Amino acid sequence: MRYALTAIGILLLIAAIITLVLSIRSDNQSNDVRRPTEVNHRVLFLCAYNSLYFTYDDQVEGLKQALYPHGIEFDVVYMDTKSYGTPNDKLVFYEFFKDRLRKAPEYEAILLGDDDALEFALTYQEELFEGIPMVFFGINDIDFAVEAAQNPMATGFYEKDYLRDCMEIAMKAMPDRKTLVALHDESAAGAADMDIFFSYDQKYPDYVFRDIDTAEFTQAELIGLLRNLPEDSILFYMTCYNDRYGNTYSMLNRTNTVVMNAKVPIIRNYSGGRNQGVLGGVYMDFIAQTRDAGQIVVDILENGTDISEYPLDLETPSKSEFNYELMQKYGVDESVLPANTSYVNKPISPFEYYKKIIPASVLIVSALLMLIISANMTANLQKNANEQLKTFADNLKNTGSKLKYQADHDELSDLLNRRAIVETLGRILQKDEKYAIMMIDIDGFKVINENYGHVMADQIIKHLAKELKNLAEEQKWQVGRYGGDEFIVMVPDVKLDVDSKEVRQILEIFREPIVAGEETLALSASVGVSNSDGASNPEQHIINAEIAMYEAKEHGKNTAFVYADEMQRKIQEENRLKALVTEAFDENLFYMVYQPKIETATGKTIGFEALVRARNIQSGPSTFIPIIEKNGWVIRLGRMVTEQVIRQMALWRDQGKELIPISINFSSKQVNDLGFMNFIKMLMDQYDISHKFIQIEITESLLIEQNIQTQKLFDEFKDMGFRILMDDFGTGYSSLGYLIYIPIDEIKLDKSLVDAYLVPGKDNFIGDVIKLVHDINKTIIIEGVEEKWQYERLREFKADAVQGYYFSKPLEADEAIKFMAQSEERKCRNEKMDFLK
């Protein structure tokens, strides 16, 4: 402890010295922005006023901060329209500027300060600034700023007026002063300030609102008015640099006149004057605005950004600055001012004055204290420290063993955790050894978690882990918990297959009913097996076992699969298809084709079935739809398909084409899309498409999952007026019971039944199915019709409609609408044949 205290004391002394050195260096460092040594770009700052104007220094500082670090240098040209603002003056400046521009280097961008500079640039844009991006700032006329921002080569910043903030603060800080006086001229900024000022007249009827227009008075008259302001006045010093004779006064000159003659609090909504006698106010941060303007120029020149990407900026950060001595004079409390207010002439507290040396002083005192304590430590303390160190070492050894065990074992199951079992197998197994690795996953464990809770789920994990551990210890196996409900087992000196004793033992453990509290649960597991091959390392066999386990799950669960290379290729193919499906979603590569539905009696096209395809996937939907279902993208695809179909119908209608019903396939996995009905209604309203042109095709799987949500869905479909078609009839349970309680309008007989029974000697079965469907007052459409004789036979059976390659494959939109027109000719031919018969 003595050594530690001594070391700490020395370190504190070193830290104190470093702190003092850094403090001295920080005082000597300059914060000026230095120009870069190499200039990469040159731009022009066209300034509407001269370099003595009160905002100029801040504006130049902001431009330096933004431009100089990127090697962008700027020239300044002064219009000085505050002194020379007549039309003739501007014409003279135009001639001067045009001549100077010919001699100056080529500028890559133009910065425009104030309204007059912007007006000049827009007036002569085609002649002087063709194709050059222009960034403006300090614009007082908001309408002009909005109009200028419409120019594709211009954008910029509006000079927000903070007069309202100033008035609110002044009235709150000095509530006894009831006369508010506005000092302004007739310039655009002065007029804007005056309008804002008098807009408060109705809001505060207890106050007297007056103004002094400096453009109406001489300098002597203005002094007289200032000297005779009422004692309860607050003077708002705005834009007021012109007098009756058109003379323009500098900000310094005008400020001197105001503060020397007005014996009342002066509030200013622009920068400057706080050191000369202005009480304070809120104003725009000109440095921030021009720094942002400069950053736009940097993005354009350095990054190639298009200037049209920048909208007009109406908000610029403000500054609040007040004279502390005048606050004391007029009784202004700091609490009524904005939190970010800075103060002029505020006395420095001892803490502020000495704050740079206080940290070093504290470090020095602390160091001395450490050294004193260290020097007074006794031998007894040293002896006690040695005894404690020995005790600590013993405890550390025991704790280390405990921590090592905890780090390697799963807390819940007390089996080796994932990291430890993988490391253990990698350490104890060699490539040329004979062994097998089993990956076991509990079937439906998520449902147990949801239905019985985590406490029950934890009890099951503990029970199964105990059984596996007992079996592993008995058989000299290695066992670990690989994940939430996954276990890994290594069996040495064997090559396993699905019927091996070891595999059966594992499955029996998981199939044995488990009593947990008052519940008895019957579980099962999926097992994947990977046998050593003399070439792959244990980590690869773990991966292979996991692949085989997922294959077992896909084949009905409660079984085992042995890894084969085909499984890896299957996963690679799935990953390839998944990437293509993701690309199709991201690049909008899904599109719709339409297979005609033909009325059997007439040969007329009476509808289409909308089928989805992907332009970047050569194989059909039977390959990519399972990927979409597996990854939970069915709702996204279903909505996309629905929108494409309804939009296509609207396009056909707008082209003057006749509309016929189109059926949209609705997957059982879309049942969870609770907002689908609102979505399709929104599309129908948006594109003005009637419900009679939309049909919904469902499959038997949706009927099997009959629940409250599916019944609600069927009710909503019928309420919307949609016809409901049952697709693929004959491939599943094909229970007529479904047709009784589900509002099915039409049955689609699957192609597999057509292939099996629409053959000589068996085709009467198809006729019986058609008659049965007609007997329960429903229509039927036969899929997979590919031969003429099939079509003619189905006409004899009085099938309502057919669908298949005999008439047409699925067609893209333009081909589908042409096919529908051609079907009218077939209808006429068939009617003629029927007439002749």
NORVEN-V478146 format. One record per residue. N is the residue number from 1. RES is the residue in three letters. D_FIRST is the distance of its C-alpha to the first C-alpha in whole Angstrom. Layout:
n,res,d_first
N,RES,D_FIRST
N,RES,D_FIRST
//
This chain:
n,res,d_first
1,MET,0
2,ARG,4
3,TYR,5
4,ALA,5
5,LEU,6
6,THR,8
7,ALA,10
8,ILE,10
9,GLY,12
10,ILE,14
11,LEU,15
12,LEU,16
13,LEU,18
14,ILE,20
15,ALA,20
16,ALA,22
17,ILE,24
18,ILE,25
19,THR,26
20,LEU,28
21,VAL,30
22,LEU,31
23,SER,32
24,ILE,34
25,ARG,36
26,SER,36
27,ASP,39
28,ASN,41
29,GLN,41
30,SER,45
31,ASN,45
32,ASP,49
33,VAL,50
34,ARG,51
35,ARG,54
36,PRO,54
37,THR,55
38,GLU,57
39,VAL,60
40,ASN,61
41,HIS,63
42,ARG,65
43,VAL,66
44,LEU,67
45,PHE,66
46,LEU,70
47,CYS,69
48,ALA,72
49,TYR,71
50,ASN,70
51,SER,66
52,LEU,66
53,TYR,66
54,PHE,63
55,THR,62
56,TYR,63
57,ASP,59
58,ASP,57
59,GLN,59
60,VAL,59
61,GLU,55
62,GLY,55
63,LEU,57
64,LYS,55
65,GLN,52
66,ALA,54
67,LEU,56
68,TYR,55
69,PRO,52
70,HIS,54
71,GLY,56
72,ILE,59
73,GLU,61
74,PHE,63
75,ASP,66
76,VAL,67
77,VAL,71
78,TYR,72
79,MET,75
80,ASP,74
81,THR,76
82,LYS,75
83,SER,77
84,TYR,80
85,GLY,80
86,THR,84
87,PRO,85
88,ASN,87
89,ASP,83
90,LYS,82
91,LEU,85
92,VAL,84
93,PHE,81
94,TYR,82
95,GLU,84
96,PHE,81
97,PHE,79
98,LYS,81
99,ASP,82
100,ARG,78
101,LEU,77
102,ARG,79
103,LYS,78
104,ALA,74
105,PRO,72
106,GLU,72
107,TYR,70
108,GLU,68
109,ALA,67
110,ILE,68
111,LEU,66
112,LEU,68
113,GLY,67
114,ASP,69
115,ASP,72
116,ASP,75
117,ALA,73
118,LEU,73
119,GLU,77
120,PHE,77
121,ALA,76
122,LEU,77
123,THR,81
124,TYR,81
125,GLN,78
126,GLU,81
127,GLU,82
128,LEU,79
129,PHE,76
130,GLU,77
131,GLY,75
132,ILE,72
133,PRO,69
134,MET,69
135,VAL,66
136,PHE,67
137,PHE,65
138,GLY,65
139,ILE,68
140,ASN,70
141,ASP,72
142,ILE,71
143,ASP,74
144,PHE,75
145,ALA,71
146,VAL,72
147,GLU,75
148,ALA,73
149,ALA,71
150,GLN,74
151,ASN,74
152,PRO,73
153,MET,72
154,ALA,70
155,THR,67
156,GLY,65
157,PHE,64
158,TYR,65
159,GLU,64
160,LYS,63
161,ASP,64
162,TYR,62
163,LEU,64
164,ARG,64
165,ASP,60
166,CYS,61
167,MET,64
168,GLU,62
169,ILE,59
170,ALA,61
171,MET,63
172,LYS,60
173,ALA,58
174,MET,62
175,PRO,64
176,ASP,66
177,ARG,68
178,LYS,70
179,THR,72
180,LEU,71
181,VAL,72
182,ALA,72
183,LEU,72
184,HIS,74
185,ASP,76
186,GLU,78
187,SER,76
188,ALA,75
189,ALA,72
190,GLY,73
191,ALA,76
192,ALA,73
193,ASP,71
194,MET,74
195,ASP,74
196,ILE,71
197,PHE,71
198,PHE,74
199,SER,73
200,TYR,71
201,ASP,74
202,GLN,75
203,LYS,72
204,TYR,71
205,PRO,75
206,ASP,73
207,TYR,73
208,VAL,75
209,PHE,75
210,ARG,76
211,ASP,76
212,ILE,77
213,ASP,78
214,THR,78
215,ALA,81
216,GLU,83
217,PHE,83
218,THR,83
219,GLN,80
220,ALA,81
221,GLU,82
222,LEU,78
223,ILE,77
224,GLY,80
225,LEU,78
226,LEU,75
227,ARG,75
228,ASN,77
229,LEU,75
230,PRO,75
231,GLU,72
232,ASP,70
233,SER,70
234,ILE,67
235,LEU,68
236,PHE,67
237,TYR,67
238,MET,68
239,THR,70
240,CYS,73
241,TYR,73
242,ASN,77
243,ASP,80
244,ARG,84
245,TYR,85
246,GLY,83
247,ASN,80
248,THR,77
249,TYR,74
250,SER,70
251,MET,67
252,LEU,66
253,ASN,70
254,ARG,70
255,THR,67
256,ASN,68
257,THR,71
258,VAL,70
259,VAL,67
260,MET,69
261,ASN,72
262,ALA,70
263,LYS,69
264,VAL,67
265,PRO,64
266,ILE,64
267,ILE,63
268,ARG,63
269,ASN,62
270,TYR,62
271,SER,59
272,GLY,60
273,GLY,61
274,ARG,58
275,ASN,57
276,GLN,61
277,GLY,61
278,VAL,61
279,LEU,59
280,GLY,58
281,GLY,58
282,VAL,57
283,TYR,59
284,MET,58
285,ASP,55
286,PHE,58
287,ILE,55
288,ALA,54
289,GLN,57
290,THR,58
291,ARG,55
292,ASP,56
293,ALA,60
294,GLY,58
295,GLN,56
296,ILE,59
297,VAL,61
298,VAL,58
299,ASP,58
300,ILE,62
301,LEU,62
302,GLU,59
303,ASN,59
304,GLY,63
305,THR,62
306,ASP,66
307,ILE,66
308,SER,68
309,GLU,65
310,TYR,63
311,PRO,65
312,LEU,66
313,ASP,62
314,LEU,63
315,GLU,60
316,THR,57
317,PRO,54
318,SER,55
319,LYS,53
320,SER,53
321,GLU,53
322,PHE,54
323,ASN,54
324,TYR,52
325,GLU,54
326,LEU,57
327,MET,55
328,GLN,55
329,LYS,58
330,TYR,60
331,GLY,57
332,VAL,56
333,ASP,53
334,GLU,50
335,SER,50
336,VAL,53
337,LEU,52
338,PRO,51
339,ALA,47
340,ASN,47
341,THR,49
342,SER,48
343,TYR,49
344,VAL,51
345,ASN,50
346,LYS,48
347,PRO,46
348,ILE,42
349,SER,40
350,PRO,37
351,PHE,34
352,GLU,37
353,TYR,37
354,TYR,34
355,LYS,32
356,LYS,32
357,ILE,29
358,ILE,28
359,PRO,25
360,ALA,24
361,SER,24
362,VAL,22
363,LEU,19
364,ILE,20
365,VAL,19
366,SER,16
367,ALA,15
368,LEU,16
369,LEU,14
370,MET,11
371,LEU,11
372,ILE,13
373,ILE,10
374,SER,8
375,ALA,11
376,ASN,11
377,MET,8
378,THR,11
379,ALA,11
380,ASN,12
381,LEU,9
382,GLN,8
383,LYS,11
384,ASN,11
385,ALA,8
386,ASN,10
387,GLU,13
388,GLN,12
389,LEU,11
390,LYS,15
391,THR,16
392,PHE,15
393,ALA,16
394,ASP,20
395,ASN,20
396,LEU,19
397,LYS,22
398,ASN,24
399,THR,23
400,GLY,24
401,SER,27
402,LYS,28
403,LEU,27
404,LYS,29
405,TYR,32
406,GLN,32
407,ALA,32
408,ASP,35
409,HIS,37
410,ASP,39
411,GLU,37
412,LEU,41
413,SER,43
414,ASP,40
415,LEU,42
416,LEU,40
417,ASN,40
418,ARG,42
419,ARG,39
420,ALA,39
421,ILE,42
422,VAL,43
423,GLU,41
424,THR,42
425,LEU,45
426,GLY,45
427,ARG,43
428,ILE,45
429,LEU,48
430,GLN,50
431,LYS,53
432,ASP,56
433,GLU,55
434,LYS,57
435,TYR,56
436,ALA,56
437,ILE,54
438,MET,55
439,MET,53
440,ILE,54
441,ASP,54
442,ILE,56
443,ASP,59
444,GLY,59
445,PHE,55
446,LYS,55
447,VAL,58
448,ILE,56
449,ASN,53
450,GLU,55
451,ASN,58
452,TYR,55
453,GLY,52
454,HIS,49
455,VAL,48
456,MET,51
457,ALA,50
458,ASP,47
459,GLN,49
460,ILE,51
461,ILE,49
462,LYS,47
463,HIS,50
464,LEU,51
465,ALA,48
466,LYS,48
467,GLU,52
468,LEU,51
469,LYS,48
470,ASN,50
471,LEU,53
472,ALA,51
473,GLU,49
474,GLU,53
475,GLN,54
476,LYS,51
477,TRP,50
478,GLN,47
479,VAL,47
480,GLY,45
481,ARG,45
482,TYR,46
483,GLY,46
484,GLY,47
485,ASP,50
486,GLU,50
487,PHE,49
488,ILE,49
489,VAL,51
490,MET,51
491,VAL,54
492,PRO,54
493,ASP,57
494,VAL,60
495,LYS,62
496,LEU,62
497,ASP,65
498,VAL,65
499,ASP,67
500,SER,65
501,LYS,64
502,GLU,60
503,VAL,61
504,ARG,63
505,GLN,60
506,ILE,58
507,LEU,60
508,GLU,61
509,ILE,58
510,PHE,58
511,ARG,62
512,GLU,61
513,PRO,61
514,ILE,58
515,VAL,58
516,ALA,55
517,GLY,56
518,GLU,59
519,GLU,60
520,THR,61
521,LEU,60
522,ALA,62
523,LEU,60
524,SER,61
525,ALA,59
526,SER,60
527,VAL,59
528,GLY,58
529,VAL,59
530,SER,58
531,ASN,59
532,SER,57
533,ASP,60
534,GLY,58
535,ALA,57
536,SER,55
537,ASN,51
538,PRO,50
539,GLU,48
540,GLN,52
541,HIS,53
542,ILE,51
543,ILE,53
544,ASN,56
545,ALA,56
546,GLU,55
547,ILE,58
548,ALA,60
549,MET,58
550,TYR,59
551,GLU,63
552,ALA,63
553,LYS,62
554,GLU,65
555,HIS,67
556,GLY,67
557,LYS,64
558,ASN,64
559,THR,64
560,ALA,63
561,PHE,63
562,VAL,63
563,TYR,62
564,ALA,64
565,ASP,64
566,GLU,66
567,MET,64
568,GLN,61
569,ARG,64
570,LYS,65
571,ILE,62
572,GLN,62
573,GLU,65
574,GLU,64
575,ASN,61
576,ARG,64
577,LEU,66
578,LYS,63
579,ALA,62
580,LEU,66
581,VAL,66
582,THR,63
583,GLU,65
584,ALA,68
585,PHE,66
586,ASP,64
587,GLU,67
588,ASN,70
589,LEU,72
590,PHE,73
591,TYR,77
592,MET,80
593,VAL,83
594,TYR,86
595,GLN,88
596,PRO,91
597,LYS,92
598,ILE,96
599,GLU,99
600,THR,101
601,ALA,104
602,THR,104
603,GLY,102
604,LYS,100
605,THR,96
606,ILE,95
607,GLY,91
608,PHE,88
609,GLU,85
610,ALA,82
611,LEU,80
612,VAL,77
613,ARG,76
614,ALA,74
615,ARG,75
616,ASN,72
617,ILE,73
618,GLN,76
619,SER,76
620,GLY,77
621,PRO,75
622,SER,75
623,THR,72
624,PHE,70
625,ILE,71
626,PRO,69
627,ILE,66
628,ILE,66
629,GLU,66
630,LYS,63
631,ASN,61
632,GLY,62
633,TRP,64
634,VAL,67
635,ILE,67
636,ARG,66
637,LEU,69
638,GLY,72
639,ARG,71
640,MET,72
641,VAL,75
642,THR,76
643,GLU,76
644,GLN,77
645,VAL,80
646,ILE,81
647,ARG,81
648,GLN,83
649,MET,86
650,ALA,85
651,LEU,86
652,TRP,89
653,ARG,90
654,ASP,90
655,GLN,92
656,GLY,95
657,LYS,94
658,GLU,95
659,LEU,92
660,ILE,92
661,PRO,89
662,ILE,86
663,SER,84
664,ILE,80
665,ASN,79
666,PHE,76
667,SER,73
668,SER,72
669,LYS,69
670,GLN,70
671,VAL,70
672,ASN,66
673,ASP,67
674,LEU,68
675,GLY,69
676,PHE,72
677,MET,74
678,ASN,73
679,PHE,73
680,ILE,76
681,LYS,78
682,MET,76
683,LEU,77
684,MET,81
685,ASP,81
686,GLN,80
687,TYR,82
688,ASP,85
689,ILE,86
690,SER,87
691,HIS,86
692,LYS,89
693,PHE,88
694,ILE,85
695,GLN,85
696,ILE,82
697,GLU,82
698,ILE,80
699,THR,79
700,GLU,79
701,SER,76
702,LEU,75
703,LEU,78
704,ILE,76
705,GLU,73
706,GLN,75
707,ASN,73
708,ILE,73
709,GLN,72
710,THR,74
711,GLN,77
712,LYS,76
713,LEU,76
714,PHE,79
715,ASP,80
716,GLU,79
717,PHE,81
718,LYS,84
719,ASP,84
720,MET,83
721,GLY,86
722,PHE,85
723,ARG,87
724,ILE,85
725,LEU,86
726,MET,84
727,ASP,84
728,ASP,84
729,PHE,86
730,GLY,87
731,THR,83
732,GLY,81
733,TYR,83
734,SER,85
735,SER,86
736,LEU,89
737,GLY,87
738,TYR,84
739,LEU,87
740,ILE,88
741,TYR,85
742,ILE,84
743,PRO,86
744,ILE,87
745,ASP,90
746,GLU,90
747,ILE,89
748,LYS,89
749,LEU,90
750,ASP,87
751,LYS,89
752,SER,88
753,LEU,91
754,VAL,93
755,ASP,92
756,ALA,93
757,TYR,96
758,LEU,98
759,VAL,100
760,PRO,103
761,GLY,104
762,LYS,100
763,ASP,101
764,ASN,102
765,PHE,99
766,ILE,98
767,GLY,101
768,ASP,100
769,VAL,96
770,ILE,98
771,LYS,100
772,LEU,98
773,VAL,95
774,HIS,98
775,ASP,99
776,ILE,96
777,ASN,97
778,LYS,94
779,THR,95
780,ILE,94
781,ILE,93
782,ILE,93
783,GLU,90
784,GLY,91
785,VAL,94
786,GLU,95
787,GLU,99
788,LYS,102
789,TRP,103
790,GLN,100
791,TYR,101
792,GLU,104
793,ARG,104
794,LEU,101
795,ARG,104
796,GLU,106
797,PHE,103
798,LYS,103
799,ALA,99
800,ASP,98
801,ALA,96
802,VAL,95
803,GLN,92
804,GLY,92
805,TYR,92
806,TYR,96
807,PHE,96
808,SER,93
809,LYS,89
810,PRO,86
811,LEU,87
812,GLU,85
813,ALA,86
814,ASP,89
815,GLU,91
816,ALA,90
817,ILE,92
818,LYS,95
819,PHE,95
820,MET,96
821,ALA,99
822,GLN,100
823,SER,100
824,GLU,103
825,GLU,105
826,ARG,104
827,LYS,105
828,CYS,108
829,ARG,109
830,ASN,108
831,GLU,110
832,LYS,113
833,MET,113
834,ASP,113
835,PHE,116
836,LEU,118
837,LYS,117
//
